[in-house]
Amino acid sequence: MDYTDYFRFLFALVFVIALIGLLALVARRAGFGNPTAFIKASKDRRLQVIESASVDGRRRLVLVRRDNVEHLLLIGQNTETVVETGIQPTENVNTLNDQAKDFKSDNTVNLLNDTKDRAS
């Protein structure tokens, strides 16, 4: 084989890869990829996954919100279990977390002051 055969093979390989990429692009534009055209805007969505936590290697706890009502689901490999339903979402979660941090830091300061008072 001489160099022209190698160049011909390389050109054919690049041409086939370019065709595959072009067909993938056309298929995505036609809607065969991710169906983003069918998903509603974020303001109009009725279903949201709020939070997810791993319980162990096989199960996850998932907090799902539907129409401003939250549901806690335990999802496994072959099973889905509703743990709790009808949870009212707390809009002030950040405020509650900040209050808990302030409470914790206030108690830490008081505990340090009590320790200093006892030492003297």
N, C-alpha and C positions, 0 to 999 in steps of 0.2 A: 504494500500500500504506500502510496506517496502522499504528499501533503495536501493535494487537492481533495482526496477522499476524506481526510480528517476535517478540512474546512467545510466540505459538503455536509458531513455528519453534524458538525457543530451548528451550521446554519439551519439544518432541518430541526435540530433539537430546540434552538431558540425560536424558530417559527412555530413549532407545536406548543411550546410553553406560552407564547404570545397569544395563540388562538384559544388556549384554555382560559387564560386571563380575560380575554375579550368576551368569550361566552359567559364566564362567571359574572362579568360586569353587566352584560345584557340581561342575564337571568335575574340579577338583583334589581335592576331597573324595572323589569317586568313584574316584580313582586314575588319571585320564587325564593328569595332569601328571607331575611327577617321581615315579618309582616308589619313594618313600622307604620304603614298607611292606615292600618286597621286599629291601632292603639289610640285611644282618646288622649287629648291633652291632659297634662298633669292636674289641672284644676278640676276637670270633669271626671276624674277617675273615682270609681266607687270602691275599689278594692286595692289595698296597700299592704305590703309586708312591713310592719313597723320594726320588729326586732326578731333576731334569731339567735339561739344559743345552743351549743352542743351539750347534750347530756352525757353521752358516751360515744363510742365509735360507731354505733349503729342508729342512735336516735337523736333527734333535735327538737327543741321547743321553739315554736314559731308563734309570734304574736301578730295576728292579722286584723286589720281594720276594714269593716264593711259598713258603709252608710253611718259612720261615726259611732259604731259599736265594735268593740274589740273582742276577739275570740282567741283563746290560747289553745294551740294544737300541739300534740305530741306526734311527730312524724318519724316512722321507722322504715325499714326496708320494705316490709310487706304490710304494714298496718298504719292507719291514721286514727288517732283518738282525740276527741274533743275533751280537753281537760276542764275548761271553764268557758262559758259563753255569756254574752250580755255585759261585758266589762265596759263601764263608761270611761272613756279616755280622759286622762287628767291633762288639761292644757298647760298647767303651771308646773310641769315636771322640773324644768330648769330652776324655777323659784324654790321648789321644795328641796332640790339638791343643794342649792346655795344656802338655804336655811340650815340644812343638816351639816354642811361644812362649817358654817358660822357657829352652830351649837357645839360641834366637835372641837373647834379651835378655842371657844370660850371655856369649855370644860378643861381643855389641856392647860390653858393659862391659869385657871383656878386651881387645878391640881398642882401645878408647879409652885404657885404662891403658897398653897397649904404645906407643901414639902419644905419650902424655905422657912415658913413660920415655925414648923416643928423642929427644924434643925437649929434654930437660934434660941 
